[in-house]
Amino acid sequence: MEAARHGAPARPAVDLERLARVRSEVGDRTLRRYARAYLDLLFARIERIEQAMAAADAAEARRIMFDLRVSSDMLGAARLPRMIAKLESSPQSWVALSAAHLRGVRREARRVATELGRYLDGNGLGHAAAGR
């Protein structure tokens, strides 16, 4: 995102080469199912992270963060896994990090949903998930 603020194009939110590798490993049907489930749950997971953090439920927050980080990484999300790992690794700073950082996570998740949806639509795997 920083590059986009300075006039340079933003780095893609999804690494399409990585996504293509996953597709070659698991097949089209499995990737389609997994990507649809990921997109269906993406924003609900972020909301559940916010709720767990607000309730100071570190175990639940970390569990959801882990699931989201790993699934995002598998589907080629470029920045989102690192952003989640930053939250995951420092529960003592959740109060200071949470609001601003989670807004960034949500923005990046929208980018991932848009790009992943566009990629899947272009391959006949359609899904309308972005924009929440």
N, CA, C and O atoms as CSV, one atom per row, in Angstrom:
chain,resi,resn,atom,element,x,y,z
A,1,MET,N,N,0.817,-1.185,0.000
A,1,MET,CA,C,0.000,0.000,0.000
A,1,MET,C,C,0.864,1.252,0.000
A,1,MET,O,O,0.494,2.252,-0.617
A,2,GLU,N,N,1.967,1.220,0.656
A,2,GLU,CA,C,2.845,2.383,0.746
A,2,GLU,C,C,3.255,2.856,-0.638
A,2,GLU,O,O,3.275,4.058,-0.902
A,3,ALA,N,N,3.581,1.926,-1.520
A,3,ALA,CA,C,3.977,2.295,-2.875
A,3,ALA,C,C,2.844,3.021,-3.585
A,3,ALA,O,O,3.094,3.969,-4.330
A,4,ALA,N,N,1.611,2.599,-3.372
A,4,ALA,CA,C,0.467,3.227,-4.022
A,4,ALA,C,C,0.305,4.670,-3.566
A,4,ALA,O,O,-0.126,5.515,-4.351
A,5,ARG,N,N,0.636,4.965,-2.335
A,5,ARG,CA,C,0.531,6.333,-1.824
A,5,ARG,C,C,1.522,7.255,-2.510
A,5,ARG,O,O,1.286,8.461,-2.588
A,6,HIS,N,N,2.613,6.721,-3.002
A,6,HIS,CA,C,3.649,7.521,-3.618
A,6,HIS,C,C,3.616,7.442,-5.137
A,6,HIS,O,O,4.607,7.772,-5.788
A,7,GLY,N,N,2.503,7.013,-5.714
A,7,GLY,CA,C,2.355,7.004,-7.152
A,7,GLY,C,C,2.747,5.714,-7.852
A,7,GLY,O,O,2.378,5.512,-9.009
A,8,ALA,N,N,3.481,4.842,-7.187
A,8,ALA,CA,C,3.863,3.564,-7.789
A,8,ALA,C,C,2.691,2.599,-7.659
A,8,ALA,O,O,1.894,2.720,-6.728
A,9,PRO,N,N,2.574,1.646,-8.573
A,9,PRO,CA,C,1.469,0.687,-8.451
A,9,PRO,C,C,1.611,-0.159,-7.187
A,9,PRO,O,O,2.716,-0.521,-6.781
A,10,ALA,N,N,0.465,-0.463,-6.576
A,10,ALA,CA,C,0.461,-1.301,-5.375
A,10,ALA,C,C,0.874,-2.714,-5.755
A,10,ALA,O,O,0.555,-3.200,-6.840
A,11,ARG,N,N,1.577,-3.355,-4.859
A,11,ARG,CA,C,1.947,-4.750,-5.056
A,11,ARG,C,C,0.685,-5.604,-5.044
A,11,ARG,O,O,-0.210,-5.356,-4.236
A,12,PRO,N,N,0.592,-6.598,-5.914
A,12,PRO,CA,C,-0.608,-7.448,-5.913
A,12,PRO,C,C,-0.851,-8.070,-4.539
A,12,PRO,O,O,0.086,-8.418,-3.821
A,13,ALA,N,N,-2.113,-8.198,-4.198
A,13,ALA,CA,C,-2.489,-8.792,-2.916
A,13,ALA,C,C,-2.388,-10.312,-2.954
A,13,ALA,O,O,-2.251,-10.955,-1.913
A,14,VAL,N,N,-2.455,-10.889,-4.163
A,14,VAL,CA,C,-2.404,-12.344,-4.332
A,14,VAL,C,C,-1.297,-12.688,-5.326
A,14,VAL,O,O,-1.217,-12.119,-6.414
A,15,ASP,N,N,-0.456,-13.622,-4.930
A,15,ASP,CA,C,0.606,-14.130,-5.795
A,15,ASP,C,C,-0.008,-15.210,-6.691
A,15,ASP,O,O,-0.235,-16.340,-6.258
A,16,LEU,N,N,-0.266,-14.847,-7.925
A,16,LEU,CA,C,-0.939,-15.766,-8.844
A,16,LEU,C,C,-0.101,-16.988,-9.185
A,16,LEU,O,O,-0.651,-18.053,-9.466
A,17,GLU,N,N,1.219,-16.852,-9.167
A,17,GLU,CA,C,2.078,-18.017,-9.413
A,17,GLU,C,C,1.907,-19.044,-8.294
A,17,GLU,O,O,1.824,-20.246,-8.546
A,18,ARG,N,N,1.857,-18.557,-7.073
A,18,ARG,CA,C,1.656,-19.475,-5.945
A,18,ARG,C,C,0.295,-20.141,-6.042
A,18,ARG,O,O,0.173,-21.344,-5.813
A,19,LEU,N,N,-0.722,-19.371,-6.377
A,19,LEU,CA,C,-2.060,-19.922,-6.526
A,19,LEU,C,C,-2.091,-20.979,-7.633
A,19,LEU,O,O,-2.751,-22.008,-7.490
A,20,ALA,N,N,-1.389,-20.730,-8.716
A,20,ALA,CA,C,-1.319,-21.707,-9.810
A,20,ALA,C,C,-0.612,-22.986,-9.353
A,20,ALA,O,O,-1.002,-24.085,-9.749
A,21,ARG,N,N,0.425,-22.847,-8.521
A,21,ARG,CA,C,1.112,-24.040,-7.988
A,21,ARG,C,C,0.166,-24.866,-7.129
A,21,ARG,O,O,0.131,-26.092,-7.234
A,22,VAL,N,N,-0.599,-24.192,-6.280
A,22,VAL,CA,C,-1.562,-24.912,-5.439
A,22,VAL,C,C,-2.568,-25.630,-6.322
A,22,VAL,O,O,-2.914,-26.784,-6.072
A,23,ARG,N,N,-3.030,-24.953,-7.342
A,23,ARG,CA,C,-3.992,-25.562,-8.264
A,23,ARG,C,C,-3.414,-26.806,-8.924
A,23,ARG,O,O,-4.111,-27.808,-9.081
A,24,SER,N,N,-2.137,-26.747,-9.311
A,24,SER,CA,C,-1.519,-27.912,-9.949
A,24,SER,C,C,-1.323,-29.059,-8.960
A,24,SER,O,O,-1.309,-30.228,-9.346
A,25,GLU,N,N,-1.171,-28.713,-7.674
A,25,GLU,CA,C,-0.975,-29.749,-6.650
A,25,GLU,C,C,-2.274,-30.410,-6.219
A,25,GLU,O,O,-2.315,-31.624,-6.023
A,26,VAL,N,N,-3.339,-29.623,-6.068
A,26,VAL,CA,C,-4.575,-30.172,-5.506
A,26,VAL,C,C,-5.687,-30.347,-6.520
A,26,VAL,O,O,-6.682,-31.020,-6.249
A,27,GLY,N,N,-5.524,-29.745,-7.684
A,27,GLY,CA,C,-6.548,-29.848,-8.720
A,27,GLY,C,C,-7.542,-28.705,-8.668
A,27,GLY,O,O,-7.692,-28.024,-7.654
A,28,ASP,N,N,-8.206,-28.518,-9.779
A,28,ASP,CA,C,-9.139,-27.415,-9.949
A,28,ASP,C,C,-10.313,-27.478,-8.979
A,28,ASP,O,O,-10.647,-26.477,-8.345
A,29,ARG,N,N,-10.925,-28.617,-8.863
A,29,ARG,CA,C,-12.113,-28.757,-8.015
A,29,ARG,C,C,-11.796,-28.468,-6.550
A,29,ARG,O,O,-12.554,-27.766,-5.881
A,30,THR,N,N,-10.696,-28.998,-6.052
A,30,THR,CA,C,-10.326,-28.772,-4.660
A,30,THR,C,C,-9.986,-27.301,-4.414
A,30,THR,O,O,-10.398,-26.722,-3.409
A,31,LEU,N,N,-9.239,-26.708,-5.331
A,31,LEU,CA,C,-8.917,-25.290,-5.193
A,31,LEU,C,C,-10.193,-24.451,-5.204
A,31,LEU,O,O,-10.336,-23.520,-4.411
A,32,ARG,N,N,-11.097,-24.777,-6.082
A,32,ARG,CA,C,-12.366,-24.050,-6.174
A,32,ARG,C,C,-13.128,-24.105,-4.853
A,32,ARG,O,O,-13.587,-23.079,-4.351
A,33,ARG,N,N,-13.258,-25.298,-4.300
A,33,ARG,CA,C,-13.968,-25.462,-3.028
A,33,ARG,C,C,-13.271,-24.704,-1.904
A,33,ARG,O,O,-13.910,-24.003,-1.120
A,34,TYR,N,N,-11.958,-24.857,-1.840
A,34,TYR,CA,C,-11.184,-24.217,-0.775
A,34,TYR,C,C,-11.264,-22.688,-0.887
A,34,TYR,O,O,-11.463,-21.999,0.114
A,35,ALA,N,N,-11.112,-22.174,-2.089
A,35,ALA,CA,C,-11.151,-20.714,-2.290
A,35,ALA,C,C,-12.527,-20.154,-1.963
A,35,ALA,O,O,-12.634,-19.087,-1.357
A,36,ARG,N,N,-13.565,-20.850,-2.352
A,36,ARG,CA,C,-14.925,-20.384,-2.024
A,36,ARG,C,C,-15.138,-20.366,-0.515
A,36,ARG,O,O,-15.680,-19.401,0.024
A,37,ALA,N,N,-14.719,-21.416,0.162
A,37,ALA,CA,C,-14.866,-21.457,1.625
A,37,ALA,C,C,-14.049,-20.338,2.278
A,37,ALA,O,O,-14.514,-19.674,3.204
A,38,TYR,N,N,-12.840,-20.144,1.785
A,38,TYR,CA,C,-11.976,-19.072,2.311
A,38,TYR,C,C,-12.665,-17.722,2.157
A,38,TYR,O,O,-12.752,-16.955,3.116
A,39,LEU,N,N,-13.155,-17.429,0.957
A,39,LEU,CA,C,-13.804,-16.141,0.714
A,39,LEU,C,C,-15.085,-15.987,1.520
A,39,LEU,O,O,-15.388,-14.897,2.005
A,40,ASP,N,N,-15.839,-17.072,1.665
A,40,ASP,CA,C,-17.068,-17.015,2.463
A,40,ASP,C,C,-16.786,-16.703,3.935
A,40,ASP,O,O,-17.590,-16.046,4.597
A,41,LEU,N,N,-15.659,-17.168,4.437
A,41,LEU,CA,C,-15.338,-17.019,5.864
A,41,LEU,C,C,-14.392,-15.865,6.178
A,41,LEU,O,O,-14.209,-15.525,7.347
A,42,LEU,N,N,-13.796,-15.261,5.169
A,42,LEU,CA,C,-12.728,-14.286,5.381
A,42,LEU,C,C,-13.122,-13.170,6.346
A,42,LEU,O,O,-12.443,-12.960,7.351
A,43,PHE,N,N,-14.192,-12.461,6.064
A,43,PHE,CA,C,-14.544,-11.315,6.892
A,43,PHE,C,C,-15.165,-11.730,8.223
A,43,PHE,O,O,-15.045,-11.013,9.217
A,44,ALA,N,N,-15.823,-12.876,8.243
A,44,ALA,CA,C,-16.343,-13.394,9.514
A,44,ALA,C,C,-15.190,-13.747,10.451
A,44,ALA,O,O,-15.285,-13.540,11.661
A,45,ARG,N,N,-14.112,-14.275,9.898
A,45,ARG,CA,C,-12.936,-14.587,10.723
A,45,ARG,C,C,-12.331,-13.317,11.308
A,45,ARG,O,O,-11.954,-13.287,12.479
A,46,ILE,N,N,-12.242,-12.283,10.503
A,46,ILE,CA,C,-11.683,-11.027,11.012
A,46,ILE,C,C,-12.573,-10.478,12.123
A,46,ILE,O,O,-12.069,-9.995,13.137
A,47,GLU,N,N,-13.879,-10.547,11.943
A,47,GLU,CA,C,-14.802,-10.106,12.998
A,47,GLU,C,C,-14.634,-10.944,14.262
A,47,GLU,O,O,-14.670,-10.408,15.370
A,48,ARG,N,N,-14.454,-12.246,14.105
A,48,ARG,CA,C,-14.255,-13.110,15.272
A,48,ARG,C,C,-12.935,-12.793,15.975
A,48,ARG,O,O,-12.855,-12.875,17.201
A,49,ILE,N,N,-11.902,-12.434,15.216
A,49,ILE,CA,C,-10.643,-12.015,15.826
A,49,ILE,C,C,-10.879,-10.756,16.655
A,49,ILE,O,O,-10.428,-10.664,17.797
A,50,GLU,N,N,-11.581,-9.793,16.080
A,50,GLU,CA,C,-11.880,-8.550,16.801
A,50,GLU,C,C,-12.648,-8.829,18.084
A,50,GLU,O,O,-12.345,-8.250,19.128
A,51,GLN,N,N,-13.631,-9.702,18.015
A,51,GLN,CA,C,-14.436,-10.037,19.190
A,51,GLN,C,C,-13.593,-10.721,20.257
A,51,GLN,O,O,-13.707,-10.402,21.441
A,52,ALA,N,N,-12.753,-11.655,19.842
A,52,ALA,CA,C,-11.905,-12.364,20.812
A,52,ALA,C,C,-10.909,-11.406,21.452
A,52,ALA,O,O,-10.649,-11.493,22.652
A,53,MET,N,N,-10.351,-10.496,20.662
A,53,MET,CA,C,-9.415,-9.526,21.214
A,53,MET,C,C,-10.127,-8.601,22.205
A,53,MET,O,O,-9.588,-8.294,23.269
A,54,ALA,N,N,-11.329,-8.162,21.855
A,54,ALA,CA,C,-12.094,-7.278,22.741
A,54,ALA,C,C,-12.434,-7.977,24.050
A,54,ALA,O,O,-12.498,-7.344,25.104
A,55,ALA,N,N,-12.652,-9.286,23.976
A,55,ALA,CA,C,-12.979,-10.067,25.171
A,55,ALA,C,C,-11.731,-10.567,25.894
A,55,ALA,O,O,-11.832,-11.295,26.881
A,56,ALA,N,N,-10.558,-10.178,25.404
A,56,ALA,CA,C,-9.273,-10.615,25.976
A,56,ALA,C,C,-9.160,-12.138,25.994
A,56,ALA,O,O,-8.580,-12.711,26.916
A,57,ASP,N,N,-9.714,-12.787,24.977
A,57,ASP,CA,C,-9.632,-14.240,24.837
A,57,ASP,C,C,-8.477,-14.562,23.886
A,57,ASP,O,O,-8.677,-14.810,22.697
A,58,ALA,N,N,-7.278,-14.549,24.441
A,58,ALA,CA,C,-6.070,-14.727,23.629
A,58,ALA,C,C,-6.050,-16.077,22.918
A,58,ALA,O,O,-5.630,-16.160,21.764
A,59,ALA,N,N,-6.495,-17.125,23.585
A,59,ALA,CA,C,-6.466,-18.463,22.974
A,59,ALA,C,C,-7.356,-18.509,21.733
A,59,ALA,O,O,-6.945,-19.021,20.691
A,60,GLU,N,N,-8.566,-17.980,21.842
A,60,GLU,CA,C,-9.481,-17.984,20.702
A,60,GLU,C,C,-8.967,-17.075,19.588
A,60,GLU,O,O,-9.013,-17.446,18.415
A,61,ALA,N,N,-8.481,-15.896,19.943
A,61,ALA,CA,C,-7.951,-14.973,18.938
A,61,ALA,C,C,-6.800,-15.623,18.184
A,61,ALA,O,O,-6.748,-15.568,16.955
A,62,ARG,N,N,-5.887,-16.234,18.910
A,62,ARG,CA,C,-4.738,-16.880,18.252
A,62,ARG,C,C,-5.160,-18.036,17.367
A,62,ARG,O,O,-4.588,-18.231,16.295
A,63,ARG,N,N,-6.148,-18.807,17.792
A,63,ARG,CA,C,-6.627,-19.938,16.990
A,63,ARG,C,C,-7.180,-19.438,15.655
A,63,ARG,O,O,-6.867,-19.986,14.599
A,64,ILE,N,N,-7.994,-18.406,15.715
A,64,ILE,CA,C,-8.584,-17.867,14.488
A,64,ILE,C,C,-7.503,-17.222,13.629
A,64,ILE,O,O,-7.503,-17.380,12.408
A,65,MET,N,N,-6.581,-16.494,14.259
A,65,MET,CA,C,-5.480,-15.876,13.512
A,65,MET,C,C,-4.650,-16.932,12.798
A,65,MET,O,O,-4.284,-16.767,11.634
A,66,PHE,N,N,-4.357,-18.014,13.503
A,66,PHE,CA,C,-3.574,-19.093,12.890
A,66,PHE,C,C,-4.303,-19.635,11.664
A,66,PHE,O,O,-3.711,-19.760,10.592
A,67,ASP,N,N,-5.598,-19.961,11.822
A,67,ASP,CA,C,-6.381,-20.497,10.698
A,67,ASP,C,C,-6.371,-19.531,9.520
A,67,ASP,O,O,-6.167,-19.941,8.378
A,68,LEU,N,N,-6.590,-18.249,9.797
A,68,LEU,CA,C,-6.648,-17.260,8.731
A,68,LEU,C,C,-5.278,-17.049,8.092
A,68,LEU,O,O,-5.171,-16.911,6.874
A,69,ARG,N,N,-4.243,-17.025,8.910
A,69,ARG,CA,C,-2.887,-16.828,8.379
A,69,ARG,C,C,-2.501,-17.973,7.450
A,69,ARG,O,O,-2.006,-17.741,6.347
A,70,VAL,N,N,-2.724,-19.199,7.890
A,70,VAL,CA,C,-2.326,-20.379,7.103
A,70,VAL,C,C,-3.147,-20.480,5.814
A,70,VAL,O,O,-2.592,-20.729,4.743
A,71,SER,N,N,-4.453,-20.288,5.914
A,71,SER,CA,C,-5.281,-20.391,4.708
A,71,SER,C,C,-4.973,-19.257,3.731
A,71,SER,O,O,-4.984,-19.468,2.518
A,72,SER,N,N,-4.702,-18.067,4.242
A,72,SER,CA,C,-4.334,-16.938,3.379
A,72,SER,C,C,-3.021,-17.219,2.668
A,72,SER,O,O,-2.875,-16.952,1.475
A,73,ASP,N,N,-2.076,-17.758,3.410
A,73,ASP,CA,C,-0.775,-18.081,2.821
A,73,ASP,C,C,-0.915,-19.147,1.733
A,73,ASP,O,O,-0.305,-19.041,0.670
A,74,MET,N,N,-1.715,-20.164,2.004
A,74,MET,CA,C,-1.885,-21.240,1.034
A,74,MET,C,C,-2.487,-20.727,-0.277
A,74,MET,O,O,-2.146,-21.213,-1.356
A,75,LEU,N,N,-3.386,-19.743,-0.175
A,75,LEU,CA,C,-4.029,-19.215,-1.372
A,75,LEU,C,C,-3.259,-18.054,-1.994
A,75,LEU,O,O,-3.772,-17.366,-2.876
A,76,GLY,N,N,-2.042,-17.840,-1.540
A,76,GLY,CA,C,-1.169,-16.883,-2.204
A,76,GLY,C,C,-1.300,-15.439,-1.762
A,76,GLY,O,O,-0.764,-14.549,-2.422
A,77,ALA,N,N,-2.002,-15.178,-0.656
A,77,ALA,CA,C,-2.089,-13.797,-0.177
A,77,ALA,C,C,-0.676,-13.314,0.145
A,77,ALA,O,O,0.066,-13.985,0.862
A,78,ALA,N,N,-0.309,-12.154,-0.386
A,78,ALA,CA,C,1.071,-11.684,-0.264
A,78,ALA,C,C,1.362,-11.052,1.100
A,78,ALA,O,O,2.316,-11.458,1.764
A,79,ARG,N,N,0.576,-10.084,1.529
A,79,ARG,CA,C,0.857,-9.351,2.770
A,79,ARG,C,C,0.014,-9.806,3.951
A,79,ARG,O,O,0.461,-9.730,5.096
A,80,LEU,N,N,-1.193,-10.276,3.689
A,80,LEU,CA,C,-2.132,-10.584,4.763
A,80,LEU,C,C,-1.573,-11.553,5.806
A,80,LEU,O,O,-1.747,-11.310,7.000
A,81,PRO,N,N,-0.915,-12.630,5.410
A,81,PRO,CA,C,-0.372,-13.532,6.445
A,81,PRO,C,C,0.620,-12.846,7.388
A,81,PRO,O,O,0.618,-13.117,8.589
A,82,ARG,N,N,1.467,-11.960,6.854
A,82,ARG,CA,C,2.429,-11.243,7.704
A,82,ARG,C,C,1.727,-10.267,8.642
A,82,ARG,O,O,2.131,-10.099,9.793
A,83,MET,N,N,0.681,-9.633,8.146
A,83,MET,CA,C,-0.072,-8.702,8.976
A,83,MET,C,C,-0.735,-9.440,10.143
A,83,MET,O,O,-0.750,-8.951,11.272
A,84,ILE,N,N,-1.272,-10.605,9.858
A,84,ILE,CA,C,-1.912,-11.409,10.905
A,84,ILE,C,C,-0.863,-11.931,11.878
A,84,ILE,O,O,-1.093,-11.947,13.087
A,85,ALA,N,N,0.278,-12.354,11.366
A,85,ALA,CA,C,1.355,-12.856,12.230
A,85,ALA,C,C,1.815,-11.781,13.210
A,85,ALA,O,O,2.170,-12.088,14.348
A,86,LYS,N,N,1.810,-10.537,12.780
A,86,LYS,CA,C,2.206,-9.442,13.675
A,86,LYS,C,C,1.263,-9.367,14.871
A,86,LYS,O,O,1.706,-9.199,16.007
A,87,LEU,N,N,-0.026,-9.490,14.616
A,87,LEU,CA,C,-0.997,-9.503,15.719
A,87,LEU,C,C,-0.831,-10.751,16.574
A,87,LEU,O,O,-0.835,-10.687,17.804
A,88,GLU,N,N,-0.688,-11.867,15.912
A,88,GLU,CA,C,-0.601,-13.171,16.569
A,88,GLU,C,C,0.570,-13.229,17.546
A,88,GLU,O,O,0.483,-13.863,18.598
A,89,SER,N,N,1.655,-12.568,17.192
A,89,SER,CA,C,2.880,-12.692,17.984
A,89,SER,C,C,2.950,-11.759,19.179
A,89,SER,O,O,3.847,-11.900,20.011
A,90,SER,N,N,2.032,-10.812,19.287
A,90,SER,CA,C,2.177,-9.845,20.377
A,90,SER,C,C,0.857,-9.497,21.056
A,90,SER,O,O,0.368,-8.377,20.908
A,91,PRO,N,N,0.269,-10.439,21.800
A,91,PRO,CA,C,-1.008,-10.145,22.463
A,91,PRO,C,C,-0.897,-9.012,23.481
A,91,PRO,O,O,-1.885,-8.332,23.756
A,92,GLN,N,N,0.289,-8.804,24.040
A,92,GLN,CA,C,0.443,-7.731,25.016
A,92,GLN,C,C,0.264,-6.352,24.378
A,92,GLN,O,O,-0.007,-5.380,25.083
A,93,SER,N,N,0.409,-6.257,23.077
A,93,SER,CA,C,0.245,-4.966,22.413
A,93,SER,C,C,-1.067,-4.871,21.641
A,93,SER,O,O,-1.245,-3.949,20.845
A,94,TRP,N,N,-1.994,-5.812,21.862
A,94,TRP,CA,C,-3.245,-5.809,21.125
A,94,TRP,C,C,-4.006,-4.505,21.287
A,94,TRP,O,O,-4.570,-3.999,20.317
A,95,VAL,N,N,-4.034,-3.957,22.482
A,95,VAL,CA,C,-4.788,-2.729,22.703
A,95,VAL,C,C,-4.218,-1.614,21.844
A,95,VAL,O,O,-4.964,-0.869,21.209
A,96,ALA,N,N,-2.895,-1.498,21.822
A,96,ALA,CA,C,-2.256,-0.443,21.039
A,96,ALA,C,C,-2.360,-0.718,19.538
A,96,ALA,O,O,-2.578,0.206,18.755
A,97,LEU,N,N,-2.208,-1.959,19.138
A,97,LEU,CA,C,-2.190,-2.312,17.716
A,97,LEU,C,C,-3.570,-2.503,17.124
A,97,LEU,O,O,-3.796,-2.213,15.949
A,98,SER,N,N,-4.486,-2.987,17.931
A,98,SER,CA,C,-5.695,-3.590,17.387
A,98,SER,C,C,-6.493,-2.708,16.448
A,98,SER,O,O,-6.746,-3.129,15.319
A,99,ALA,N,N,-6.898,-1.537,16.830
A,99,ALA,CA,C,-7.812,-0.750,15.992
A,99,ALA,C,C,-7.185,-0.411,14.642
A,99,ALA,O,O,-7.744,-0.740,13.596
A,100,ALA,N,N,-6.045,0.235,14.662
A,100,ALA,CA,C,-5.412,0.640,13.403
A,100,ALA,C,C,-4.955,-0.572,12.595
A,100,ALA,O,O,-5.155,-0.631,11.382
A,101,HIS,N,N,-4.352,-1.520,13.266
A,101,HIS,CA,C,-3.833,-2.685,12.548
A,101,HIS,C,C,-4.965,-3.518,11.954
A,101,HIS,O,O,-4.850,-3.995,10.825
A,102,LEU,N,N,-6.037,-3.697,12.685
A,102,LEU,CA,C,-7.159,-4.467,12.153
A,102,LEU,C,C,-7.842,-3.750,10.996
A,102,LEU,O,O,-8.370,-4.405,10.097
A,103,ARG,N,N,-7.843,-2.420,10.999
A,103,ARG,CA,C,-8.350,-1.697,9.827
A,103,ARG,C,C,-7.489,-2.023,8.609
A,103,ARG,O,O,-8.004,-2.225,7.510
A,104,GLY,N,N,-6.177,-2.071,8.816
A,104,GLY,CA,C,-5.268,-2.445,7.731
A,104,GLY,C,C,-5.487,-3.877,7.283
A,104,GLY,O,O,-5.459,-4.164,6.086
A,105,VAL,N,N,-5.705,-4.784,8.233
A,105,VAL,CA,C,-5.980,-6.188,7.904
A,105,VAL,C,C,-7.259,-6.271,7.072
A,105,VAL,O,O,-7.314,-6.989,6.074
A,106,ARG,N,N,-8.274,-5.538,7.487
A,106,ARG,CA,C,-9.548,-5.559,6.760
A,106,ARG,C,C,-9.381,-4.997,5.338
A,106,ARG,O,O,-9.934,-5.552,4.388
A,107,ARG,N,N,-8.623,-3.905,5.188
A,107,ARG,CA,C,-8.358,-3.346,3.854
A,107,ARG,C,C,-7.626,-4.353,2.980
A,107,ARG,O,O,-7.973,-4.553,1.816
A,108,GLU,N,N,-6.612,-4.982,3.555
A,108,GLU,CA,C,-5.840,-5.961,2.786
A,108,GLU,C,C,-6.703,-7.179,2.453
A,108,GLU,O,O,-6.578,-7.741,1.365
A,109,ALA,N,N,-7.570,-7.591,3.369
A,109,ALA,CA,C,-8.474,-8.714,3.102
A,109,ALA,C,C,-9.402,-8.381,1.938
A,109,ALA,O,O,-9.692,-9.250,1.116
A,110,ARG,N,N,-9.872,-7.132,1.854
A,110,ARG,CA,C,-10.708,-6.737,0.707
A,110,ARG,C,C,-9.921,-6.841,-0.596
A,110,ARG,O,O,-10.450,-7.287,-1.614
A,111,ARG,N,N,-8.664,-6.429,-0.559
A,111,ARG,CA,C,-7.817,-6.546,-1.752
A,111,ARG,C,C,-7.642,-8.007,-2.150
A,111,ARG,O,O,-7.745,-8.355,-3.326
A,112,VAL,N,N,-7.374,-8.863,-1.154
A,112,VAL,CA,C,-7.203,-10.294,-1.430
A,112,VAL,C,C,-8.495,-10.863,-2.014
A,112,VAL,O,O,-8.462,-11.591,-3.006
A,113,ALA,N,N,-9.631,-10.533,-1.401
A,113,ALA,CA,C,-10.917,-11.052,-1.884
A,113,ALA,C,C,-11.185,-10.601,-3.314
A,113,ALA,O,O,-11.651,-11.388,-4.138
A,114,THR,N,N,-10.894,-9.346,-3.608
A,114,THR,CA,C,-11.112,-8.826,-4.956
A,114,THR,C,C,-10.219,-9.541,-5.967
A,114,THR,O,O,-10.692,-10.007,-7.003
A,115,GLU,N,N,-8.927,-9.624,-5.659
A,115,GLU,CA,C,-7.992,-10.239,-6.610
A,115,GLU,C,C,-8.219,-11.738,-6.750
A,115,GLU,O,O,-8.178,-12.277,-7.856
A,116,LEU,N,N,-8.458,-12.407,-5.635
A,116,LEU,CA,C,-8.706,-13.846,-5.699
A,116,LEU,C,C,-10.008,-14.111,-6.448
A,116,LEU,O,O,-10.074,-15.022,-7.273
A,117,GLY,N,N,-11.032,-13.330,-6.169
A,117,GLY,CA,C,-12.296,-13.476,-6.884
A,117,GLY,C,C,-12.140,-13.237,-8.371
A,117,GLY,O,O,-12.711,-13.960,-9.188
A,118,ARG,N,N,-11.363,-12.217,-8.724
A,118,ARG,CA,C,-11.114,-11.906,-10.143
A,118,ARG,C,C,-10.373,-13.059,-10.811
A,118,ARG,O,O,-10.702,-13.453,-11.930
A,119,TYR,N,N,-9.383,-13.589,-10.126
A,119,TYR,CA,C,-8.624,-14.720,-10.671
A,119,TYR,C,C,-9.543,-15.930,-10.862
A,119,TYR,O,O,-9.522,-16.577,-11.909
A,120,LEU,N,N,-10.335,-16.221,-9.857
A,120,LEU,CA,C,-11.215,-17.380,-9.945
A,120,LEU,C,C,-12.277,-17.180,-11.014
A,120,LEU,O,O,-12.605,-18.120,-11.739
A,121,ASP,N,N,-12.820,-15.973,-11.124
A,121,ASP,CA,C,-13.807,-15.698,-12.173
A,121,ASP,C,C,-13.205,-15.892,-13.551
A,121,ASP,O,O,-13.860,-16.412,-14.454
A,122,GLY,N,N,-11.954,-15.471,-13.712
A,122,GLY,CA,C,-11.282,-15.610,-14.999
A,122,GLY,C,C,-11.009,-17.047,-15.372
A,122,GLY,O,O,-10.735,-17.352,-16.533
A,123,ASN,N,N,-11.081,-17.929,-14.400
A,123,ASN,CA,C,-10.841,-19.346,-14.647
A,123,ASN,C,C,-12.120,-20.171,-14.501
A,123,ASN,O,O,-12.073,-21.387,-14.316
A,124,GLY,N,N,-13.242,-19.498,-14.586
A,124,GLY,CA,C,-14.516,-20.221,-14.485
A,124,GLY,C,C,-14.825,-20.701,-13.088
A,124,GLY,O,O,-15.616,-21.629,-12.913
A,125,LEU,N,N,-14.206,-20.077,-12.072
A,125,LEU,CA,C,-14.417,-20.504,-10.686
A,125,LEU,C,C,-15.202,-19.451,-9.926
A,125,LEU,O,O,-15.020,-19.328,-8.714
A,126,GLY,N,N,-16.040,-18.709,-10.561
A,126,GLY,CA,C,-16.687,-17.506,-10.056
A,126,GLY,C,C,-17.092,-17.495,-8.604
A,126,GLY,O,O,-17.510,-18.505,-8.038
A,127,HIS,N,N,-16.955,-16.313,-8.013
A,127,HIS,CA,C,-17.384,-16.084,-6.645
A,127,HIS,C,C,-17.460,-14.589,-6.402
A,127,HIS,O,O,-16.500,-13.873,-6.687
A,128,ALA,N,N,-18.547,-14.112,-5.897
A,128,ALA,CA,C,-18.677,-12.685,-5.572
A,128,ALA,C,C,-18.439,-12.519,-4.091
A,128,ALA,O,O,-19.346,-12.739,-3.288
A,129,ALA,N,N,-17.217,-12.130,-3.710
A,129,ALA,CA,C,-16.890,-12.075,-2.288
A,129,ALA,C,C,-16.391,-10.741,-1.819
A,129,ALA,O,O,-16.450,-10.465,-0.620
A,130,ALA,N,N,-15.905,-9.904,-2.690
A,130,ALA,CA,C,-15.209,-8.696,-2.252
A,130,ALA,C,C,-16.171,-7.611,-1.826
A,130,ALA,O,O,-17.362,-7.631,-2.136
A,131,GLY,N,N,-15.595,-6.652,-1.095
A,131,GLY,CA,C,-16.301,-5.437,-0.797
A,131,GLY,C,C,-16.971,-5.355,0.549
A,131,GLY,O,O,-17.699,-4.394,0.798
A,132,ARG,N,N,-16.769,-6.287,1.409
A,132,ARG,CA,C,-17.416,-6.205,2.722
A,132,ARG,C,C,-16.733,-5.206,3.596
A,132,ARG,O,O,-17.142,-5.004,4.739
